[in-house]
Amino acid sequence: MARNSLGIDKPPADTRVVVAMSGGVDSSVTAALLREQGYDVVGVTLQLYDHGVAVGKAGACCAGQDIADARQVAERLSIPHYVLDYESRFRAKVMEAFADSYARGETPVPCIACNRTVKFRDLLRTARELGAEALATGHYVRRVEGADGAELHRGADPARDQSYFLFGTTREQLGFLRFPLGDLPKAETRALAQRFDLAVADKPDSQDICFVPNGDYAAVVQKLRPEAVEPGEIVDRDGRVVGRHDGIVHFTVGQRRGLALGERSGTDNEPLYVVRLEPETRRVVVGPRSALGRRDIVLHDLNWLGPALDGVLPIQVRVRSSQALRPATIEPAGESGAIVRFAEPEIGVSPGQACVAYDARQGSRVLGGGFIRRFHG
């Protein structure tokens, strides 16, 4: 039997696909495309947090309005739709981890944690329990069948590529996942939403972390970890006090704005940036921009999707989702760890961030990635 468009040896009508429907245009079009192709589509929306606090806030995913929008799309497509209460696991695996990371002076990326745990682990398990052959999402990434199985590649539209947030996807998960929008630009997705007459066709994209709809990260951390929002000193690299702060959660490495500095006697008068956070002493350490450059970093919790990593491998990397790829090398270091060496010093690297590796030649395939633990050397 010939494989269907999802690479499964069944007719579409006999292939059940669970679609993760957030209520946005991307996942709605994903469901519509698969429905049009004749698949047995089941929509699932996750209630991830107390959506009452975000009702009416445009651009905050999974709020009450988003659940209603997903339900309306499912009705339009005549597909079954379920809302699953994942609130407790989301709080434990994403929100609490987010607060703990900030309290440690790190810069966490909660969307990565959400994809690795709640969505691609727990929801994937639920999809299997529903008898699905695949779990489809509206992410702008591509799943490519390679010589050694499914590979994860950047989305075709560089402006929409979301591969940075999905590096933690395992090989087993990748075998079950599908990303129907990976080859499309966003404009075409919206055009498809119009053609399918979906009410969400003009809905704005989400811009904020879903449980921080107003962008005030510190307020969330303060609620979950009050001890993390305690005042302390701002010091230069020699330990001289140059100011005070109201909590290290208000700062991240590379930041310049928001530094309330007093007289800087005995220090350089060039602009100062946050170069390090010391949660144990509640100190924010500042220095010149030149102090931000890092030649190498150590990663932990490495998820590797590429060929066996048994030596120094040339790669391209990014340590922020929106930055251009940078040439580097990676080599294994201890259990589930690696050292990344940049070809040129990388500015503003912070512990807690993710570093994602791509193939050196084209920068298309996601080879893996990990989280920055400490600076090497």
N, C-alpha and C positions, 0 to 999 in steps of 0.2 A: 504494500500500500504506500502511495506517495505521501510524503510529509506535508502537513498543512503549513500555513504561513507562520505558525509559531514553532515549527520544527518538530511537531509531535505527530506520531504515526496513527492519526485518527482523523476522521472527517470533522470539520469544525462543529457540526451539530452535536457530535458525541464527545466534545472536548470542553469540559467545564473550566472556566477561568474566573478566579476571584480578582476583582479590581479594587484596589485601595482608593476609595473615593473621599477626598478631603473637602469636597464642595467647591473646589476651584476649577478653572477652565481646563487645565492640563489633564487631570484625572477624569474629568467628565468627558472630554474628547476621547481619551483612551477607552473608556467604556463604550462610547458610541461607535468608534471604529471597529471594535471587536464584535459588537452586536451586529453591525452592518455586515460583517464578514461571516455571520452565521454561527458564532460561538455561543455556548451556553454560559452566559455571563451572570455573575452574582456580584453585586456591589456591597462593599463593607466599609463603613465609616467608623473611625475610632474616636470615642470620647476620651480625651487624654487628660483633661484637667477641668476644674470648675468653670465651665464655659460661661456661667452667669456673669462673671466679672468682665468678660470681654464682649458680651452681646452689644451689637451696634458698632463695634470697632472695625472699620474696614481694613482689610489687609492682615488680619490676625487669623491664622489657620485654626481649624477645628473648634471655633467658637460656636455658640448656638445657631447663629445664622448660617454658618457653613454646613452644619448637620442638616438644617432645613433645605439648603440649596442642593446638597447631595441627594436627599430624598426626592426632591422635585425632579432632578435629572433622571433618577432611576425610574420614576413614574413615566416620564416622557419617553424613555427607552423601553418601557415595559419589562424591566428586569427586577428580580427580587433584591431587596436592600435591607441590610442589617446594620444596626448601630451597636457596637460592642463597648462595654465599659472597661477601659484599660487604665482608669484613673490611678488606681493604687500602684500598679507596676510602673506607670509613667512617672509618678512622683518619686518612687524609689530609685529607678534606674536612670532617670534623666534630670529631674528637678533637684533632687538631693545631691546627686553627683555634681551638678552644675554649681550648686552653692558650696560644696566642699572644695571644689577645684578653685573657685575664686578666693575662698578663705586661705588656701595654700599659696596665694600669690600667683596663680596661673591664669591663663586665658583659655577657657574651655570653649568647645564648639558643640553645643548640645544637640544640634541636628544630626551630627555623626553618631552620638550616643543613641539617639532615638532610632535611627536607621538600623544600628547594629543590634539593638535589643528589642524594643517594642514592635517595630515594624517587620524587620527581616528575620526575626527569630520567633517572636510570639505570634504575630499575625500570619506568618508563613505556616506555622504549625496549625493554626486555626483553618487556614485555607486547605490544608491536607485533610483535616477532619471533615471539611465540607465536601470532600470528594473531588477537589480541583486537581487539574493536571499542571496548573501554572498560577502564579500570582503576578498580576500586571500592575504597574504603577505609571504615573505620568512624568517620571524623571527624564530629563534630557541627557541620557547616556545611551550607549549602544552595547548590545550583547552580540558578540561575533563568535561563530563557531570556528575554533582553531584546530590545529593538528592534535592537540592534547585536551580538547574539550572547550567549553564555553570560556570566552575571554571578555573582560570588561574594557570598553573603549570610551573615549571622550565623545560627547554629543557632537553632531555634525555642525551645529550652530555654536561657534565659540562664545558668543554673548550669553548663551543659555546653558552651557555645559555645567552639569552638576556632579561630575565624576569625583571631585574633591571630597564630597560628603558621603560617597559610597565606597571608599577604599576598603572599609572594614567588612564588605560583603565576602563571605567565604565561598570556596569553590562549590560546595554542596548547595548553598543558597542560590548561587548564580545558575546552577543547573535548572532551578525551578522558577526563577524570575524572568520576566519579559518586560521590555521597555519600548512600546510601540511608537513613541514620539522621538526616539533617538536620532532619527534622520531628518527631522523637520525643524524649520525655523519657527520661532514663536508666532510670527505673522500668519503662517499657514495654519497653525493650530487654532488661532482665533477665527480664521476664515472657515475652518471646518466646523467650529462651534456655531457659527452663523448658519452654515448649510444644514446642520442637524437641528437648527432652531432651538438651541439650548439657552435657557434663561441666563446662564452665567457667561455668555459669550463676551460681554464687556466688563466682567468683574475684574477689579484691579488685582494684580499679583500681590501675594503676601510679601511684606518687606521686613517684618520683625520676627524675632523668635516668638513662637506661638504663645508661650506662657508669659511673655514680657511684651504685651501689645503696645505699651507706651514707650518702649525702649529704655526704661529705667531699671537696668540690671541690678544696681546697688540696692534698690528697694526690695527686690525679690530676695536677694542674698540676706539682707537685714532681717526679713521676716523669717527665713529659714535658719539662719545662723547669726543671731544678734551679736555674738562675740566678734564677728568678723568686721563689724563696723565700729571700731574703736579708734580714737585719735592717736596720732603718733608724730614722729619727726620726719622731715624731709632732709636728707643729708647728701653731701657730695661724696665723691669716691674716697676722699680722705677721712670721712666721718664727721666733717664739720656740719653743724646744723644750719640749714639755710631756709627753713620754713617749717610749717606744721600742716597736717592733713587731718581729715575727718574719717579716715578708714581706707585701707589699702585696696578695698574693692572698687574704689573710684578710679583706679589707675591700671594701666597695662604698659608693658614694655614698649618703648618707642613713642609714648605719649608726650606731647609738649604742652598742649592746652590744659588749663585747670591747675597749673602748679602755682600755688600762692607762695611766692618766694619773697623773703625780706632782703635786707642788706646782705651782700655777698662778699664781705671783706675777706680778702685772701684767696678768692676763687677767680677763675677766668670769667670774663663778662660775656662770653659767647653764649648763644641760646643753649638752654639745658633741656635734656630729655630724660624720661624715666629709663634707666638702664637695668634696674634690678629691684625686685620687691622682696623684703625679708619679713615674712609673716611672724616669725618667732619674736622679733623685736618690734614689730609694727613699723618698720622703717621703709621709706621710699627712697631709693638711692638714685641720684640724678648725675648726669655727666654730659659731655659734648656729644654731638652726633657721631663723631668718630668712634666713640666707645660702644656704639650699637652694633658694629660690624662683627659677624661671627663667621669663622672659616669652617667650623664643623659643629655638629650637634649629635647628641645621643638620643636614640629613639627607644621606646619600650612598647610593649603590647603590639608587636609587629604582626600585621596580617599580610601574608605574601601570596600573590596570585601568579607570579611569573615563574620562569624556569628556576631550578634549584639555586639558591643563593649560597654559594660555597667559596666565594672569594670576592675580590673587588670588582664591582660591576658598574660600568658607565651608565648613567641615567639622566633624565631630566626631572626636576622636582618643582613643587610649589608648596609654600608654607602658609599661604592664604588662598582662599577660594578664587579670588578675582585677579591674582597676579599672573604675569606671563611666566612660562616655564623657564627654569634656570638649569644650566648644565651642572652636573655634580657626579659623585660616585657614591656607592653604598656598599657596605661590607657587614657581614654578621658580627654581632658582639654579644656573647653570652646567650642565655636562653630567652628567646622571643625579643631580642634586641638587635640594634644595628647602629652603625656610625655613618652619618652622611657628611661628606666633605664637599663644600661648594667650590666651584671654579673661581668665583669672586665672592668677597665677603657679603653676607646677607644681612640686611639692616632690619632691626626691629623684630627679631625672633624671640618668642616668649615660650617658656615652659607651659605645657598644656595644649598648645596648638598642635594641629596635625601637620605632618610632613608627608606628602603623597608623591610616590615615584612613578614615572612614566618611562616608556622605552626611549632610549637615547636617540634613535634614528628619526622617528617621526613624531614622537611625543603623543601618540594616540592611545596606546594600550596602557591601562592602569596595571602596574606591576605589583603594587601594594603600598603600604604605608604604616606609620605608627605615630605615637605621640611624643612630643619633645619633653624629655625628663630633666635633663641638665645639659650644661654646655661642656663639651669635651676639651680638656686642656686648659 
